[in-house]
Structures are given as structure tokens and as C-alpha cells.
Amino acid sequence: MEIPKVTFRNREFPALTRGIASDITETIGNTPLVRLNRLTNGLQAEVVVKLESSNPLHSVKDRIGVAMVTDAEASGKLKPGATI
């Protein structure tokens, strides 16, 4: 059985299976959006917020961090087992 894949920044990752990620990078992305119903009650606007605190490191910087490490690995600037 082939494991489904998701693509992030032109890089393929295994899709989450039963909610269990094989590493932290699989949990980055698809930040939940939540409607602010009380603030917009009676208005014609729909207001939503992103719950960045749901990201693995509770930050908007998760995606850029993965991109920087991926780039450093690909360019050879970061060697396997090196400390960041």
C-alpha cells in the first residue's frame, strides 16, 4: 500500500496517517482558521483569524525555519548531524 504524499515548498512529505506525524515538519502548514462570530454578529463581514499558536513551535516562523534548513542541507552548508 502506497502512503499518500503532500507537497510543501516543492518537497514531498508523507501525509499524516491516523494523526501521527513521523517528524515535526509534517505538522507544519494548514494553520487552522477560526471565525470571530461575536465580533461580527449583525455585520455582513466574515472575519477569521489564523491560530498560529497551533504550529509546532507556536510561531509564524515554522515554515521559514524548515525552508532555511532544507536549503542549507541542499546546498551543503549544513552537513548531516551538524548543530544549528
PDB file with SEQRES, HELIX, SHEET and CRYST1 records, atoms N, CA, C and O in Angstrom:
SEQRES   1 A   84  MET GLU ILE PRO LYS VAL THR PHE ARG ASN ARG GLU PHE          
SEQRES   2 A   84  PRO ALA LEU THR ARG GLY ILE ALA SER ASP ILE THR GLU          
SEQRES   3 A   84  THR ILE GLY ASN THR PRO LEU VAL ARG LEU ASN ARG LEU          
SEQRES   4 A   84  THR ASN GLY LEU GLN ALA GLU VAL VAL VAL LYS LEU GLU          
SEQRES   5 A   84  SER SER ASN PRO LEU HIS SER VAL LYS ASP ARG ILE GLY          
SEQRES   6 A   84  VAL ALA MET VAL THR ASP ALA GLU ALA SER GLY LYS LEU          
SEQRES   7 A   84  LYS PRO GLY ALA THR ILE                                      
HELIX    1 AA1 ILE A   24  THR A   27  5                                   4    
HELIX    2 AA2 ASN A   37  THR A   40  1                                   4    
HELIX    3 AA3 GLU A   52  SER A   54  5                                   3    
HELIX    4 AA4 ASP A   62  SER A   75  1                                  14    
SHEET    1 AA1 2 LYS A   5  PHE A   8  0                                        
SHEET    2 AA1 2 ARG A  11  PRO A  14 -1                                        
SHEET    1 AA2 2 LEU A  33  ARG A  35  0                                        
SHEET    2 AA2 2 VAL A  48  LYS A  50 -1                                        
CRYST1    1.000    1.000    1.000  90.00  90.00  90.00 P 1           1          
ATOM      1  N   MET A   1       0.836  -1.180   0.000  1.00  0.00           N  
ATOM      2  CA  MET A   1       0.000   0.000   0.000  1.00  0.00           C  
ATOM      3  C   MET A   1       0.883   1.247   0.000  1.00  0.00           C  
ATOM      4  O   MET A   1       1.774   1.377   0.840  1.00  0.00           O  
ATOM      5  N   GLU A   2       0.643   2.151  -0.926  1.00  0.00           N  
ATOM      6  CA  GLU A   2       1.443   3.373  -1.026  1.00  0.00           C  
ATOM      7  C   GLU A   2       0.934   4.428  -0.050  1.00  0.00           C  
ATOM      8  O   GLU A   2      -0.273   4.642   0.071  1.00  0.00           O  
ATOM      9  N   ILE A   3       1.854   5.082   0.642  1.00  0.00           N  
ATOM     10  CA  ILE A   3       1.487   6.125   1.596  1.00  0.00           C  
ATOM     11  C   ILE A   3       1.204   7.412   0.822  1.00  0.00           C  
ATOM     12  O   ILE A   3       2.025   7.828   0.004  1.00  0.00           O  
ATOM     13  N   PRO A   4       0.045   8.055   1.068  1.00  0.00           N  
ATOM     14  CA  PRO A   4      -0.252   9.298   0.363  1.00  0.00           C  
ATOM     15  C   PRO A   4       0.774  10.379   0.694  1.00  0.00           C  
ATOM     16  O   PRO A   4       1.342  10.393   1.786  1.00  0.00           O  
ATOM     17  N   LYS A   5       1.008  11.286  -0.258  1.00  0.00           N  
ATOM     18  CA  LYS A   5       2.007  12.340  -0.080  1.00  0.00           C  
ATOM     19  C   LYS A   5       1.338  13.709  -0.123  1.00  0.00           C  
ATOM     20  O   LYS A   5       0.297  13.890  -0.755  1.00  0.00           O  
ATOM     21  N   VAL A   6       1.952  14.664   0.560  1.00  0.00           N  
ATOM     22  CA  VAL A   6       1.570  16.069   0.452  1.00  0.00           C  
ATOM     23  C   VAL A   6       2.805  16.833   0.018  1.00  0.00           C  
ATOM     24  O   VAL A   6       3.926  16.417   0.311  1.00  0.00           O  
ATOM     25  N   THR A   7       2.615  17.947  -0.679  1.00  0.00           N  
ATOM     26  CA  THR A   7       3.736  18.745  -1.151  1.00  0.00           C  
ATOM     27  C   THR A   7       3.772  20.064  -0.411  1.00  0.00           C  
ATOM     28  O   THR A   7       2.750  20.736  -0.277  1.00  0.00           O  
ATOM     29  N   PHE A   8       4.944  20.436   0.069  1.00  0.00           N  
ATOM     30  CA  PHE A   8       5.168  21.712   0.744  1.00  0.00           C  
ATOM     31  C   PHE A   8       6.472  22.284   0.219  1.00  0.00           C  
ATOM     32  O   PHE A   8       7.523  21.653   0.324  1.00  0.00           O  
ATOM     33  N   ARG A   9       6.399  23.489  -0.352  1.00  0.00           N  
ATOM     34  CA  ARG A   9       7.578  24.155  -0.912  1.00  0.00           C  
ATOM     35  C   ARG A   9       8.322  23.244  -1.881  1.00  0.00           C  
ATOM     36  O   ARG A   9       9.541  23.094  -1.797  1.00  0.00           O  
ATOM     37  N   ASN A  10       7.590  22.650  -2.784  1.00  0.00           N  
ATOM     38  CA  ASN A  10       8.139  21.761  -3.814  1.00  0.00           C  
ATOM     39  C   ASN A  10       8.867  20.549  -3.234  1.00  0.00           C  
ATOM     40  O   ASN A  10       9.729  19.968  -3.894  1.00  0.00           O  
ATOM     41  N   ARG A  11       8.529  20.171  -2.021  1.00  0.00           N  
ATOM     42  CA  ARG A  11       9.130  18.999  -1.385  1.00  0.00           C  
ATOM     43  C   ARG A  11       8.002  18.074  -0.934  1.00  0.00           C  
ATOM     44  O   ARG A  11       7.036  18.531  -0.322  1.00  0.00           O  
ATOM     45  N   GLU A  12       8.116  16.791  -1.227  1.00  0.00           N  
ATOM     46  CA  GLU A  12       7.064  15.850  -0.864  1.00  0.00           C  
ATOM     47  C   GLU A  12       7.289  15.286   0.535  1.00  0.00           C  
ATOM     48  O   GLU A  12       8.412  14.973   0.929  1.00  0.00           O  
ATOM     49  N   PHE A  13       6.188  15.168   1.269  1.00  0.00           N  
ATOM     50  CA  PHE A  13       6.202  14.577   2.595  1.00  0.00           C  
ATOM     51  C   PHE A  13       5.097  13.528   2.661  1.00  0.00           C  
ATOM     52  O   PHE A  13       4.081  13.657   1.978  1.00  0.00           O  
ATOM     53  N   PRO A  14       5.286  12.488   3.477  1.00  0.00           N  
ATOM     54  CA  PRO A  14       4.185  11.538   3.658  1.00  0.00           C  
ATOM     55  C   PRO A  14       3.017  12.250   4.329  1.00  0.00           C  
ATOM     56  O   PRO A  14       3.223  13.052   5.240  1.00  0.00           O  
ATOM     57  N   ALA A  15       1.801  11.967   3.891  1.00  0.00           N  
ATOM     58  CA  ALA A  15       0.615  12.548   4.521  1.00  0.00           C  
ATOM     59  C   ALA A  15       0.470  11.963   5.922  1.00  0.00           C  
ATOM     60  O   ALA A  15       0.908  10.845   6.193  1.00  0.00           O  
ATOM     61  N   LEU A  16      -0.146  12.729   6.795  1.00  0.00           N  
ATOM     62  CA  LEU A  16      -0.384  12.228   8.144  1.00  0.00           C  
ATOM     63  C   LEU A  16      -1.309  11.016   8.085  1.00  0.00           C  
ATOM     64  O   LEU A  16      -2.321  11.031   7.386  1.00  0.00           O  
ATOM     65  N   THR A  17      -0.960   9.997   8.805  1.00  0.00           N  
ATOM     66  CA  THR A  17      -1.761   8.793   8.873  1.00  0.00           C  
ATOM     67  C   THR A  17      -2.271   8.652  10.300  1.00  0.00           C  
ATOM     68  O   THR A  17      -1.486   8.609  11.248  1.00  0.00           O  
ATOM     69  N   ARG A  18      -3.549   8.582  10.443  1.00  0.00           N  
ATOM     70  CA  ARG A  18      -4.181   8.460  11.767  1.00  0.00           C  
ATOM     71  C   ARG A  18      -3.713   9.534  12.725  1.00  0.00           C  
ATOM     72  O   ARG A  18      -3.663   9.297  13.932  1.00  0.00           O  
ATOM     73  N   GLY A  19      -3.367  10.716  12.218  1.00  0.00           N  
ATOM     74  CA  GLY A  19      -2.983  11.818  13.081  1.00  0.00           C  
ATOM     75  C   GLY A  19      -1.598  11.679  13.699  1.00  0.00           C  
ATOM     76  O   GLY A  19      -1.253  12.440  14.603  1.00  0.00           O  
ATOM     77  N   ILE A  20      -0.800  10.727  13.231  1.00  0.00           N  
ATOM     78  CA  ILE A  20       0.544  10.543  13.795  1.00  0.00           C  
ATOM     79  C   ILE A  20       1.563  10.994  12.762  1.00  0.00           C  
ATOM     80  O   ILE A  20       1.641  10.429  11.671  1.00  0.00           O  
ATOM     81  N   ALA A  21       2.344  12.010  13.103  1.00  0.00           N  
ATOM     82  CA  ALA A  21       3.376  12.522  12.201  1.00  0.00           C  
ATOM     83  C   ALA A  21       4.672  11.757  12.440  1.00  0.00           C  
ATOM     84  O   ALA A  21       5.006  11.421  13.577  1.00  0.00           O  
ATOM     85  N   SER A  22       5.397  11.485  11.361  1.00  0.00           N  
ATOM     86  CA  SER A  22       6.667  10.778  11.533  1.00  0.00           C  
ATOM     87  C   SER A  22       7.779  11.733  11.966  1.00  0.00           C  
ATOM     88  O   SER A  22       8.782  11.295  12.529  1.00  0.00           O  
ATOM     89  N   ASP A  23       7.612  13.038  11.710  1.00  0.00           N  
ATOM     90  CA  ASP A  23       8.517  14.043  12.270  1.00  0.00           C  
ATOM     91  C   ASP A  23       7.799  15.385  12.308  1.00  0.00           C  
ATOM     92  O   ASP A  23       6.717  15.531  11.738  1.00  0.00           O  
ATOM     93  N   ILE A  24       8.392  16.355  12.973  1.00  0.00           N  
ATOM     94  CA  ILE A  24       7.741  17.636  13.244  1.00  0.00           C  
ATOM     95  C   ILE A  24       7.408  18.412  11.975  1.00  0.00           C  
ATOM     96  O   ILE A  24       6.440  19.172  11.958  1.00  0.00           O  
ATOM     97  N   THR A  25       8.197  18.236  10.906  1.00  0.00           N  
ATOM     98  CA  THR A  25       7.936  19.007   9.689  1.00  0.00           C  
ATOM     99  C   THR A  25       6.604  18.640   9.041  1.00  0.00           C  
ATOM    100  O   THR A  25       6.040  19.443   8.298  1.00  0.00           O  
ATOM    101  N   GLU A  26       6.097  17.445   9.311  1.00  0.00           N  
ATOM    102  CA  GLU A  26       4.811  17.044   8.749  1.00  0.00           C  
ATOM    103  C   GLU A  26       3.642  17.801   9.362  1.00  0.00           C  
ATOM    104  O   GLU A  26       2.544  17.795   8.805  1.00  0.00           O  
ATOM    105  N   THR A  27       3.859  18.443  10.486  1.00  0.00           N  
ATOM    106  CA  THR A  27       2.770  19.146  11.161  1.00  0.00           C  
ATOM    107  C   THR A  27       2.715  20.625  10.784  1.00  0.00           C  
ATOM    108  O   THR A  27       1.844  21.350  11.265  1.00  0.00           O  
ATOM    109  N   ILE A  28       3.626  21.077   9.937  1.00  0.00           N  
ATOM    110  CA  ILE A  28       3.673  22.485   9.537  1.00  0.00           C  
ATOM    111  C   ILE A  28       2.717  22.714   8.369  1.00  0.00           C  
ATOM    112  O   ILE A  28       2.649  21.907   7.441  1.00  0.00           O  
ATOM    113  N   GLY A  29       2.000  23.792   8.424  1.00  0.00           N  
ATOM    114  CA  GLY A  29       1.066  24.135   7.350  1.00  0.00           C  
ATOM    115  C   GLY A  29      -0.371  23.868   7.744  1.00  0.00           C  
ATOM    116  O   GLY A  29      -0.644  23.262   8.781  1.00  0.00           O  
ATOM    117  N   ASN A  30      -1.274  24.321   6.915  1.00  0.00           N  
ATOM    118  CA  ASN A  30      -2.711  24.171   7.176  1.00  0.00           C  
ATOM    119  C   ASN A  30      -3.097  24.705   8.548  1.00  0.00           C  
ATOM    120  O   ASN A  30      -3.856  24.073   9.283  1.00  0.00           O  
ATOM    121  N   THR A  31      -2.562  25.881   8.884  1.00  0.00           N  
ATOM    122  CA  THR A  31      -2.885  26.524  10.154  1.00  0.00           C  
ATOM    123  C   THR A  31      -4.393  26.737  10.235  1.00  0.00           C  
ATOM    124  O   THR A  31      -4.990  27.264   9.296  1.00  0.00           O  
ATOM    125  N   PRO A  32      -5.019  26.335  11.342  1.00  0.00           N  
ATOM    126  CA  PRO A  32      -6.473  26.463  11.437  1.00  0.00           C  
ATOM    127  C   PRO A  32      -6.932  27.924  11.399  1.00  0.00           C  
ATOM    128  O   PRO A  32      -6.281  28.816  11.943  1.00  0.00           O  
ATOM    129  N   LEU A  33      -8.066  28.134  10.743  1.00  0.00           N  
ATOM    130  CA  LEU A  33      -8.734  29.433  10.734  1.00  0.00           C  
ATOM    131  C   LEU A  33      -9.980  29.327  11.605  1.00  0.00           C  
ATOM    132  O   LEU A  33     -10.681  28.316  11.581  1.00  0.00           O  
ATOM    133  N   VAL A  34     -10.251  30.393  12.386  1.00  0.00           N  
ATOM    134  CA  VAL A  34     -11.407  30.404  13.277  1.00  0.00           C  
ATOM    135  C   VAL A  34     -12.202  31.682  13.039  1.00  0.00           C  
ATOM    136  O   VAL A  34     -11.634  32.773  13.001  1.00  0.00           O  
ATOM    137  N   ARG A  35     -13.521  31.545  12.879  1.00  0.00           N  
ATOM    138  CA  ARG A  35     -14.397  32.708  12.711  1.00  0.00           C  
ATOM    139  C   ARG A  35     -14.527  33.461  14.034  1.00  0.00           C  
ATOM    140  O   ARG A  35     -14.583  32.853  15.102  1.00  0.00           O  
ATOM    141  N   LEU A  36     -14.572  34.779  13.951  1.00  0.00           N  
ATOM    142  CA  LEU A  36     -14.820  35.618  15.122  1.00  0.00           C  
ATOM    143  C   LEU A  36     -16.293  36.021  15.109  1.00  0.00           C  
ATOM    144  O   LEU A  36     -16.639  37.150  14.763  1.00  0.00           O  
ATOM    145  N   ASN A  37     -17.141  35.088  15.490  1.00  0.00           N  
ATOM    146  CA  ASN A  37     -18.589  35.278  15.396  1.00  0.00           C  
ATOM    147  C   ASN A  37     -19.106  36.414  16.261  1.00  0.00           C  
ATOM    148  O   ASN A  37     -19.950  37.188  15.809  1.00  0.00           O  
ATOM    149  N   ARG A  38     -18.633  36.534  17.474  1.00  0.00           N  
ATOM    150  CA  ARG A  38     -19.150  37.579  18.368  1.00  0.00           C  
ATOM    151  C   ARG A  38     -18.807  38.977  17.873  1.00  0.00           C  
ATOM    152  O   ARG A  38     -19.609  39.900  18.015  1.00  0.00           O  
ATOM    153  N   LEU A  39     -17.624  39.138  17.294  1.00  0.00           N  
ATOM    154  CA  LEU A  39     -17.222  40.454  16.801  1.00  0.00           C  
ATOM    155  C   LEU A  39     -17.999  40.878  15.565  1.00  0.00           C  
ATOM    156  O   LEU A  39     -18.169  42.072  15.315  1.00  0.00           O  
ATOM    157  N   THR A  40     -18.468  39.914  14.799  1.00  0.00           N  
ATOM    158  CA  THR A  40     -19.139  40.242  13.535  1.00  0.00           C  
ATOM    159  C   THR A  40     -20.637  40.013  13.588  1.00  0.00           C  
ATOM    160  O   THR A  40     -21.309  40.081  12.559  1.00  0.00           O  
ATOM    161  N   ASN A  41     -21.169  39.744  14.765  1.00  0.00           N  
ATOM    162  CA  ASN A  41     -22.600  39.497  14.902  1.00  0.00           C  
ATOM    163  C   ASN A  41     -23.382  40.695  14.363  1.00  0.00           C  
ATOM    164  O   ASN A  41     -23.210  41.819  14.835  1.00  0.00           O  
ATOM    165  N   GLY A  42     -24.232  40.452  13.385  1.00  0.00           N  
ATOM    166  CA  GLY A  42     -25.035  41.508  12.790  1.00  0.00           C  
ATOM    167  C   GLY A  42     -24.356  42.230  11.636  1.00  0.00           C  
ATOM    168  O   GLY A  42     -24.986  43.063  10.984  1.00  0.00           O  
ATOM    169  N   LEU A  43     -23.101  41.938  11.369  1.00  0.00           N  
ATOM    170  CA  LEU A  43     -22.393  42.567  10.252  1.00  0.00           C  
ATOM    171  C   LEU A  43     -22.433  41.651   9.037  1.00  0.00           C  
ATOM    172  O   LEU A  43     -22.702  40.455   9.150  1.00  0.00           O  
ATOM    173  N   GLN A  44     -22.163  42.230   7.883  1.00  0.00           N  
ATOM    174  CA  GLN A  44     -22.139  41.417   6.673  1.00  0.00           C  
ATOM    175  C   GLN A  44     -20.748  40.850   6.400  1.00  0.00           C  
ATOM    176  O   GLN A  44     -20.564  40.089   5.450  1.00  0.00           O  
ATOM    177  N   ALA A  45     -19.791  41.211   7.210  1.00  0.00           N  
ATOM    178  CA  ALA A  45     -18.415  40.743   7.011  1.00  0.00           C  
ATOM    179  C   ALA A  45     -18.178  39.438   7.769  1.00  0.00           C  
ATOM    180  O   ALA A  45     -18.761  39.188   8.824  1.00  0.00           O  
ATOM    181  N   GLU A  46     -17.317  38.634   7.201  1.00  0.00           N  
ATOM    182  CA  GLU A  46     -16.849  37.437   7.892  1.00  0.00           C  
ATOM    183  C   GLU A  46     -15.389  37.690   8.258  1.00  0.00           C  
ATOM    184  O   GLU A  46     -14.570  37.984   7.387  1.00  0.00           O  
ATOM    185  N   VAL A  47     -15.069  37.578   9.525  1.00  0.00           N  
ATOM    186  CA  VAL A  47     -13.703  37.808   9.988  1.00  0.00           C  
ATOM    187  C   VAL A  47     -13.172  36.504  10.559  1.00  0.00           C  
ATOM    188  O   VAL A  47     -13.800  35.879  11.413  1.00  0.00           O  
ATOM    189  N   VAL A  48     -12.011  36.108  10.073  1.00  0.00           N  
ATOM    190  CA  VAL A  48     -11.370  34.895  10.573  1.00  0.00           C  
ATOM    191  C   VAL A  48      -9.947  35.231  11.013  1.00  0.00           C  
ATOM    192  O   VAL A  48      -9.338  36.178  10.515  1.00  0.00           O  
ATOM    193  N   VAL A  49      -9.438  34.455  11.936  1.00  0.00           N  
ATOM    194  CA  VAL A  49      -8.055  34.611  12.395  1.00  0.00           C  
ATOM    195  C   VAL A  49      -7.339  33.278  12.227  1.00  0.00           C  
ATOM    196  O   VAL A  49      -7.952  32.212  12.297  1.00  0.00           O  
ATOM    197  N   LYS A  50      -6.029  33.356  12.006  1.00  0.00           N  
ATOM    198  CA  LYS A  50      -5.208  32.144  11.938  1.00  0.00           C  
ATOM    199  C   LYS A  50      -4.680  31.849  13.333  1.00  0.00           C  
ATOM    200  O   LYS A  50      -4.191  32.746  14.020  1.00  0.00           O  
ATOM    201  N   LEU A  51      -4.777  30.616  13.745  1.00  0.00           N  
ATOM    202  CA  LEU A  51      -4.276  30.206  15.051  1.00  0.00           C  
ATOM    203  C   LEU A  51      -2.822  29.758  14.923  1.00  0.00           C  
ATOM    204  O   LEU A  51      -2.517  28.566  14.938  1.00  0.00           O  
ATOM    205  N   GLU A  52      -1.932  30.745  14.796  1.00  0.00           N  
ATOM    206  CA  GLU A  52      -0.505  30.428  14.647  1.00  0.00           C  
ATOM    207  C   GLU A  52       0.022  29.643  15.840  1.00  0.00           C  
ATOM    208  O   GLU A  52       1.024  28.936  15.726  1.00  0.00           O  
ATOM    209  N   SER A  53      -0.640  29.761  16.974  1.00  0.00           N  
ATOM    210  CA  SER A  53      -0.207  29.004  18.156  1.00  0.00           C  
ATOM    211  C   SER A  53      -0.393  27.501  17.958  1.00  0.00           C  
ATOM    212  O   SER A  53       0.108  26.703  18.751  1.00  0.00           O  
ATOM    213  N   SER A  54      -1.115  27.111  16.899  1.00  0.00           N  
ATOM    214  CA  SER A  54      -1.279  25.684  16.600  1.00  0.00           C  
ATOM    215  C   SER A  54      -0.104  25.117  15.824  1.00  0.00           C  
ATOM    216  O   SER A  54      -0.026  23.905  15.624  1.00  0.00           O  
ATOM    217  N   ASN A  55       0.812  25.968  15.384  1.00  0.00           N  
ATOM    218  CA  ASN A  55       2.008  25.498  14.688  1.00  0.00           C  
ATOM    219  C   ASN A  55       2.915  24.769  15.675  1.00  0.00           C  
ATOM    220  O   ASN A  55       2.825  25.002  16.881  1.00  0.00           O  
ATOM    221  N   PRO A  56       3.784  23.896  15.186  1.00  0.00           N  
ATOM    222  CA  PRO A  56       4.620  23.082  16.087  1.00  0.00           C  
ATOM    223  C   PRO A  56       5.426  23.894  17.103  1.00  0.00           C  
ATOM    224  O   PRO A  56       5.561  23.485  18.257  1.00  0.00           O  
ATOM    225  N   LEU A  57       5.956  25.033  16.682  1.00  0.00           N  
ATOM    226  CA  LEU A  57       6.746  25.855  17.609  1.00  0.00           C  
ATOM    227  C   LEU A  57       5.970  27.094  18.042  1.00  0.00           C  
ATOM    228  O   LEU A  57       6.544  28.046  18.572  1.00  0.00           O  
ATOM    229  N   HIS A  58       4.652  27.070  17.810  1.00  0.00           N  
ATOM    230  CA  HIS A  58       3.749  28.156  18.195  1.00  0.00           C  
ATOM    231  C   HIS A  58       4.157  29.490  17.589  1.00  0.00           C  
ATOM    232  O   HIS A  58       4.058  30.531  18.239  1.00  0.00           O  
ATOM    233  N   SER A  59       4.610  29.459  16.360  1.00  0.00           N  
ATOM    234  CA  SER A  59       5.174  30.644  15.737  1.00  0.00           C  
ATOM    235  C   SER A  59       4.854  30.697  14.254  1.00  0.00           C  
ATOM    236  O   SER A  59       4.605  29.670  13.624  1.00  0.00           O  
ATOM    237  N   VAL A  60       4.864  31.911  13.698  1.00  0.00           N  
ATOM    238  CA  VAL A  60       4.713  32.082  12.254  1.00  0.00           C  
ATOM    239  C   VAL A  60       6.012  31.741  11.546  1.00  0.00           C  
ATOM    240  O   VAL A  60       6.058  31.727  10.315  1.00  0.00           O  
ATOM    241  N   LYS A  61       7.062  31.468  12.295  1.00  0.00           N  
ATOM    242  CA  LYS A  61       8.389  31.239  11.714  1.00  0.00           C  
ATOM    243  C   LYS A  61       8.673  29.767  11.393  1.00  0.00           C  
ATOM    244  O   LYS A  61       9.765  29.448  10.924  1.00  0.00           O  
ATOM    245  N   ASP A  62       7.729  28.878  11.631  1.00  0.00           N  
ATOM    246  CA  ASP A  62       7.956  27.453  11.385  1.00  0.00           C  
ATOM    247  C   ASP A  62       8.287  27.164   9.928  1.00  0.00           C  
ATOM    248  O   ASP A  62       9.240  26.439   9.640  1.00  0.00           O  
ATOM    249  N   ARG A  63       7.509  27.724   9.007  1.00  0.00           N  
ATOM    250  CA  ARG A  63       7.725  27.450   7.581  1.00  0.00           C  
ATOM    251  C   ARG A  63       9.078  27.966   7.121  1.00  0.00           C  
ATOM    252  O   ARG A  63       9.805  27.262   6.420  1.00  0.00           O  
ATOM    253  N   ILE A  64       9.424  29.187   7.508  1.00  0.00           N  
ATOM    254  CA  ILE A  64      10.714  29.742   7.073  1.00  0.00           C  
ATOM    255  C   ILE A  64      11.864  28.957   7.686  1.00  0.00           C  
ATOM    256  O   ILE A  64      12.904  28.789   7.049  1.00  0.00           O  
ATOM    257  N   GLY A  65      11.695  28.480   8.901  1.00  0.00           N  
ATOM    258  CA  GLY A  65      12.738  27.672   9.525  1.00  0.00           C  
ATOM    259  C   GLY A  65      13.004  26.389   8.756  1.00  0.00           C  
ATOM    260  O   GLY A  65      14.158  26.031   8.517  1.00  0.00           O  
ATOM    261  N   VAL A  66      11.934  25.693   8.366  1.00  0.00           N  
ATOM    262  CA  VAL A  66      12.089  24.467   7.579  1.00  0.00           C  
ATOM    263  C   VAL A  66      12.718  24.787   6.234  1.00  0.00           C  
ATOM    264  O   VAL A  66      13.589  24.055   5.765  1.00  0.00           O  
ATOM    265  N   ALA A  67      12.278  25.891   5.601  1.00  0.00           N  
ATOM    266  CA  ALA A  67      12.833  26.269   4.295  1.00  0.00           C  
ATOM    267  C   ALA A  67      14.324  26.574   4.405  1.00  0.00           C  
ATOM    268  O   ALA A  67      15.094  26.189   3.525  1.00  0.00           O  
ATOM    269  N   MET A  68      14.748  27.260   5.468  1.00  0.00           N  
ATOM    270  CA  MET A  68      16.163  27.600   5.635  1.00  0.00           C  
ATOM    271  C   MET A  68      17.012  26.352   5.852  1.00  0.00           C  
ATOM    272  O   MET A  68      18.094  26.230   5.279  1.00  0.00           O  
ATOM    273  N   VAL A  69      16.529  25.428   6.674  1.00  0.00           N  
ATOM    274  CA  VAL A  69      17.278  24.194   6.932  1.00  0.00           C  
ATOM    275  C   VAL A  69      17.330  23.341   5.670  1.00  0.00           C  
ATOM    276  O   VAL A  69      18.379  22.789   5.336  1.00  0.00           O  
ATOM    277  N   THR A  70      16.202  23.229   4.967  1.00  0.00           N  
ATOM    278  CA  THR A  70      16.169  22.450   3.730  1.00  0.00           C  
ATOM    279  C   THR A  70      17.148  23.008   2.711  1.00  0.00           C  
ATOM    280  O   THR A  70      17.873  22.253   2.063  1.00  0.00           O  
ATOM    281  N   ASP A  71      17.173  24.332   2.567  1.00  0.00           N  
ATOM    282  CA  ASP A  71      18.096  24.978   1.628  1.00  0.00           C  
ATOM    283  C   ASP A  71      19.549  24.753   2.050  1.00  0.00           C  
ATOM    284  O   ASP A  71      20.399  24.460   1.210  1.00  0.00           O  
ATOM    285  N   ALA A  72      19.837  24.889   3.338  1.00  0.00           N  
ATOM    286  CA  ALA A  72      21.206  24.697   3.822  1.00  0.00           C  
ATOM    287  C   ALA A  72      21.667  23.255   3.604  1.00  0.00           C  
ATOM    288  O   ALA A  72      22.829  23.017   3.275  1.00  0.00           O  
ATOM    289  N   GLU A  73      20.760  22.298   3.787  1.00  0.00           N  
ATOM    290  CA  GLU A  73      21.102  20.895   3.530  1.00  0.00           C  
ATOM    291  C   GLU A  73      21.357  20.669   2.045  1.00  0.00           C  
ATOM    292  O   GLU A  73      22.325  20.009   1.666  1.00  0.00           O  
ATOM    293  N   ALA A  74      20.479  21.223   1.207  1.00  0.00           N  
ATOM    294  CA  ALA A  74      20.607  21.021  -0.242  1.00  0.00           C  
ATOM    295  C   ALA A  74      21.874  21.659  -0.797  1.00  0.00           C  
ATOM    296  O   ALA A  74      22.480  21.123  -1.725  1.00  0.00           O  
ATOM    297  N   SER A  75      22.279  22.795  -0.241  1.00  0.00           N  
ATOM    298  CA  SER A  75      23.469  23.487  -0.752  1.00  0.00           C  
ATOM    299  C   SER A  75      24.760  22.973  -0.125  1.00  0.00           C  
ATOM    300  O   SER A  75      25.853  23.375  -0.526  1.00  0.00           O  
ATOM    301  N   GLY A  76      24.633  22.087   0.857  1.00  0.00           N  
ATOM    302  CA  GLY A  76      25.820  21.538   1.500  1.00  0.00           C  
ATOM    303  C   GLY A  76      26.355  22.397   2.637  1.00  0.00           C  
ATOM    304  O   GLY A  76      27.368  22.052   3.244  1.00  0.00           O  
ATOM    305  N   LYS A  77      25.690  23.509   2.935  1.00  0.00           N  
ATOM    306  CA  LYS A  77      26.128  24.376   4.034  1.00  0.00           C  
ATOM    307  C   LYS A  77      25.869  23.733   5.391  1.00  0.00           C  
ATOM    308  O   LYS A  77      26.568  24.022   6.361  1.00  0.00           O  
ATOM    309  N   LEU A  78      24.869  22.866   5.459  1.00  0.00           N  
ATOM    310  CA  LEU A  78      24.547  22.156   6.686  1.00  0.00           C  
ATOM    311  C   LEU A  78      24.783  20.671   6.442  1.00  0.00           C  
ATOM    312  O   LEU A  78      24.111  20.052   5.617  1.00  0.00           O  
ATOM    313  N   LYS A  79      25.726  20.120   7.152  1.00  0.00           N  
ATOM    314  CA  LYS A  79      26.099  18.706   6.997  1.00  0.00           C  
ATOM    315  C   LYS A  79      25.242  17.833   7.919  1.00  0.00           C  
ATOM    316  O   LYS A  79      24.796  18.300   8.967  1.00  0.00           O  
ATOM    317  N   PRO A  80      25.007  16.575   7.542  1.00  0.00           N  
ATOM    318  CA  PRO A  80      24.247  15.673   8.404  1.00  0.00           C  
ATOM    319  C   PRO A  80      24.869  15.593   9.798  1.00  0.00           C  
ATOM    320  O   PRO A  80      26.082  15.438   9.946  1.00  0.00           O  
ATOM    321  N   GLY A  81      24.022  15.701  10.805  1.00  0.00           N  
ATOM    322  CA  GLY A  81      24.481  15.615  12.184  1.00  0.00           C  
ATOM    323  C   GLY A  81      25.023  16.909  12.750  1.00  0.00           C  
ATOM    324  O   GLY A  81      25.383  16.960  13.926  1.00  0.00           O  
ATOM    325  N   ALA A  82      25.091  17.978  11.928  1.00  0.00           N  
ATOM    326  CA  ALA A  82      25.608  19.268  12.399  1.00  0.00           C  
ATOM    327  C   ALA A  82      24.614  19.918  13.356  1.00  0.00           C  
ATOM    328  O   ALA A  82      23.415  19.646  13.308  1.00  0.00           O  
ATOM    329  N   THR A  83      25.128  20.770  14.211  1.00  0.00           N  
ATOM    330  CA  THR A  83      24.302  21.513  15.156  1.00  0.00           C  
ATOM    331  C   THR A  83      23.960  22.873  14.573  1.00  0.00           C  
ATOM    332  O   THR A  83      24.806  23.535  13.971  1.00  0.00           O  
ATOM    333  N   ILE A  84      22.726  23.277  14.756  1.00  0.00           N  
ATOM    334  CA  ILE A  84      22.292  24.594  14.281  1.00  0.00           C  
ATOM    335  C   ILE A  84      22.319  25.561  15.447  1.00  0.00           C  
ATOM    336  O   ILE A  84      21.991  26.736  15.281  1.00  0.00           O  
TER     337      ILE A  84                                                      
END                                                                             
